[in-house]
Each structure stands twice: as C-alpha cells, then as structure tokens.
Amino acid sequence: MPYVFDLNRLDRIASEDGPRFRAAEPYPHIVIDEFLEPAAAAALADVFPAAGDDVGWDYYAAAGLEVKMGTSREERFPEPLRRAIHEMNAGPFVRFVERLSGIDHLLPDPHLAGGGLHLTRAGGLLGVHADFNWHERLQAHRRLNLLIYLGRGWRPGFGGELELWDTAAKGRVRTIEPLFNRAVLFTTRSDSFHGHPAPWSAPEGIERQSIALYYYTSARPEEELRAPHSTIYKGYHID
C-alpha cells in the first residue's frame, strides 16, 4: 500500500526548498500546497471525526485565548487517519523533515502530546502564542510543528487564518489561509509566536480541521534554550 504522501516529491521539496525554509521570516517555515496525495487527502477528509463523534475530544474554552477541540487518542481515530499519522511519524517521513528543516536527529511523538486531530467550530479561535517547549515524557525539546489542513470549502471571510507574528509578538508578519490539503511546517521556539485569532465564522457544516504533528530533539542550540514552559499567550503572559 502506498504512503499517503509521494516520497519522491517530498525529496525534491527537501532538496529545492530547504534554503527557503531556513531563510523565511519571522522564523523558519514553509507552506506546501497539495501536500498529501490527492486521493489520500480526500479519504482522510471523508473520515475526519465530527464534534459529536466518540474520539476522546478535549474541549478548550479559554475565552479570547483558545476555543477549539482536539484529541490525541489515536486508538479512537478512524483507521485511515491513524495510519496516515503513523506514516508521518515513521523514518522515511522524518528524514524528509530533517532534510527540509536542517534539524537532525528528530524524534516523532508517539503520544501526540498537544497534537493529533484539531477541530474548530463557529466562534473558535487560537490566540497568538508560543508553544510549550519541553516534552516531559520524551525528555525532549520541541523543535518543529507540522499542520495539515483537511477542512474543505474555506473562503475569505471565514476566519481561521494562521498568523505568524514577529519574535517579540508585536505584529503579524504573514497570514496563511487554511486551504484543503495545505501543510505548514515551522520551527518551534519560545519566540515562534503564531495563532489563528480571527474567530471561525464559516457557514454551518464547514469546520476548521487539521492534523497536528510535532517533532523533537534530545538537545537544541544553546541560544534557543529556555526553562521548560507551557503555552505562552500574548495578552495573558506577555503584552
């Protein structure tokens, strides 16, 4: 059975776009459209759980900071999604991420801490923040976020755009629309501020759906080292 991605295409992307990833502002990142094989992306979207499905959803409802749903309970995932996540946590895909990012010795997270499946319904948002930087169970530093959007039908005005902010959290540098089968890979540091603060306002039945995978290393550059911290929100932890 083939992977949900085209490994030859990913190899070309890693070779050709690695320098662009590393030079991107406000911190290294890349946007890749048509990331998964088209038929695979469609199959994953078809089985993506709804809000009422029994997949172990966690509900986040911190007004103005985080209003969304997420689950890392892979034993409850539909089989195609579980298999896709396993493939993107396996060696061939991790080697692609290493080549693209220039970060060696990456570790996938079999526990999907904070990751897995994310779902945003009407009114949902995620304030500008920097992610937690240390995985206690893995004893490892969080280095990269991979987001793959699987919600169909996004249009301007629906909200939910991913915003990348400068490293002082003072202003937005880039806006990325959550288009179907679009992936965003970016470095995770204590100053990698991002979020989707524009509330989701799509018509009923159109939701912001994504796979979120995070990659780690046992060490990180000295200039990036910070004491372990949880999510840092602009407007709550910092001005």
N, C-alpha and C positions, 0 to 999 in steps of 0.2 A: 504494500500500500504506500503511495507517495506521501511525502510530507505535506502539510498544509501550506508550505512556502516552497518557492523554487530556489533551491540551494545555489544553483549556478547564477541566477540573477542576484541573489544576496552577495555572492562572492564578488561579482562585478561592482556592486554598490560599495562594498567594503573597500575595494581597491581604488575606485574612482572618487568616492565621496568622503573618505576618511579625513583628508585635509580640510574639507569644507566643514565637517562636523567639528573638528578641533578648533577652527578659527571663528566659529559662529559667536555672535553676541546675543544676549548678555553673558552667556556661558555656553559651553559646547552643547550643540543639539543638532538634530536633523529631522525633517519631515519627509516621509516616504509615502507616496500615494500608491494605491493598488498593491498594498504590502503583501497580503496573502494571495494565494491562487484564487482567482475569481469564484470558482465553484466552491472552494473550501470556505471562503468568506461568507458566501450566501448560505451555505449549510449551517455555519455557526450562528449567523443572524437568525435563521429559522428556528433554532432551538434555544436561543438566549432566554433565560428564565424571566417571567413576568414578576411584577411586585408581589403577587399573591401566591407564587409557587413556593413549595416547601424545599428551599435550598439553603436554609440557615442564614437568611438575610440578617445583617446587623443594621439597625436604623440609627442614623446620625442626625441629630436635630438641635444643633447649637446655632441659634438664630444669628444670621449675619456672618457666620464663620463656616459652618459645614452642615448642609442639609442634603443627605443622599442616602443610598443603600449600598451595602457591599457584603460579599460573602467570600470566605476562603475555604469553605467546607467542600473540598473537591469531591469527597465521596458522594455528595448530593448533586454534583454537576451533571448535566446531560453528557453522555459519553463523548460526542464529538468535541465539546469544549474541554473536557478533561484530557482527551488525547492531544488536542492542539497545545494545551498548556504544557503537557509533558514534553512534547516535541520542542517547545521553545525554552525548556529548561534542560535540554539534553546537549551533549557535546557538540554536534555539528552547528547548532544554532548559537551556542555560547561562543564558539570560536569565531563565528561571524561578528558577533557583538564586540568581541575583543579586537578584531582587526579594524572594525569601523571606528571604535572609540579610542583605540590606542591604549586601553587599560587591560593589562594582562592578569592572568590568574583569577579570572572572575568565578564567583560561586553563585549558582542559582539558589533560590529559596524554595525548598520542598514544602515548607509550611505556609507559603503565600502570606506572610505577615503583612497586613495592611493592603494586600493585593488581591488577586483573583478576579472576581467579577464585580463591576461597579454599575449602578443604575441610578439615574437622576430623573425624577418626575417633575411635574409642574411646580414651579417655585423653588426647585432645588438649586443649590449653588455650592461653590467651594471657594472660600475667601483666599486671598493671596497669602502664601505661606512658604516656609521651608520645611521639608520633611524630616522625620526622625532620622538620625544619622547612625544609629547603632542597633544591631540585631542581637539581643541578649542571648537568644537560644543558639544562634550560629556563632556568637562571639566574633562578629564581623562588621566591617564598615559598609554602609550603604553607598554605592557608587553611581548607579545608573537606574533610571526609570524608563520603562517601555510601556507606552499606552497604545492600544489598538482599538479604534472606534468601530463599532458594529451596528450602531443605530442608523436606520435608513431614513431618508426624507428630510434631512436638515436643510433649512433655508435661512437666508439673512433675516434677522429679527427674532429668531427662535431663542437666542441667547446660548449660553453654554460654551462660548469660545474659550479655548485655553489661552491664557495670557502669560507671557514670560516677562518678568519685571527685572529691573536692574538689581545689582547685588546689594544695594542699600535699601531696597524696597521703596524707592521714592517715585518710580514711574514705570509705566508699561513700555516695553521695547518691541514686542512682537505679539501679534494676535493670530491664533491658529484655529481655523474652523474645524469642528469635529465631524468631518466628512466620512462617509462609509468607507471602510477598508483603508483608512489613513492611519499610519503609525507615526508616533513621535518618540524619539529617543533623546534623553538629555541627562547630563551629569547631575548627580545628587550631592550637593554640598550644603553646608549650613547657611550659604548665601544664595542658593538657587531658588529664588522666590518665583512662585507661579501659582496659578489657580484658575477657576472659571467663575469669577464673581458676578457675571451677568446672569440673573436667575433664568432658569429654563422656562420658556413660555411657548413651547410648541403646542399645536392642537392635540387634543386627547388622542392617545394611541401612538404618538411619536415620542420616544423616550431617548435619553442620552445613555447609550450602552457602551461599555468598554471592557476589555481585558487589561489588567494592570499587572505587570511583572517587574520585579526589582532584582538587581544583581549586586553582589557584594565582593569585597576582598578582605583578606586577613590583615592587611596593612593599607595605609594610604599615605600620600605625600605629607610631609611634616607641616607644610604651610596650610593644609586643609584640616589638620587635626583640631577637634573641639571636644570638650567634655560631652559624654552622651546626653542627648536631649530628645524630648518628644517634639511633636509638630510645633513650629513657631509661627504664630499668626500675626500678620500686620494688623494693627488696630487693637490688638489684645496684648500680645507680648512686646510688640515694638510699635512705635509711632510711624 
